[in-house]
Amino acid sequence: MTGLQMKYFVLKPSGNDAYAIASRAAMRAYADSIKNEDEVLALELYEWANNESSLIDEIIEHGM
């Protein structure tokens, strides 16, 4: 097998660059996939992604 091989994938949800935006989208997609199996973890992931998005919105709005 060639190409990218890894056991874990690390996300960086804070920030407003393409990687952070993609990380938050991935967290939400993962939460969607597991919500029937582990509702608590899914809700925590949604909350984390949404909080990071809100922080970015505040920074943009207030020019911090």
N, C-alpha and C positions, 0 to 999 in steps of 0.2 A: 504494500500500500504506500502510495506517495502523497505528498501534499501535507496540509495542516493536520496534525494529530495532537490531540490534547485530551486530558481527562476533565479538566475544569476550565471554565470560561469566566473571566473576571469582567464585571461591568463597572463603569464609572458614571453614575447617574447625575452627579453634580456638575453644573456648568451649562453653557449654552452652545458648545461646539457640536459638530456632527456626531461625535462619539457619545457625548452625554445624551443627546436627543435619541440616538439609536439605542442606548442602554435603557432609557426609560421605556421606550417602545418594547424592547425585549422583556423587561420586567413585567409589563402589562400582559404581553402575549403568554409568558410563562404562567402568570397568575390565572389567566383565562383557561389554560390547559389543565391546571391542577385544582381549580376551585371545587370540583366535586369530590376530590380525594382529600384535600386539606384546606378547608375554607378559611381557617385562621391565617395560615401562611399566605394564602392568596390575598386576603384583605390587607395584611401587613405590607405585602409587595405593592399593591395598588396605592396604599397610603404613602409609602416611601416615595414612589415615583411621582405621585401628585404633589407631595410636599416639595420635592426638588423643583418641579415645574413652577410651583407657586413662588418659591424663592427667586427664581430667575425672573418671573414676571414683576416681582417687587423691585428687584435691582434695576430692571429696564425702566420701570415706571418712575422710580425715584432718582435715577441716574447715579446710583452708588457704584 
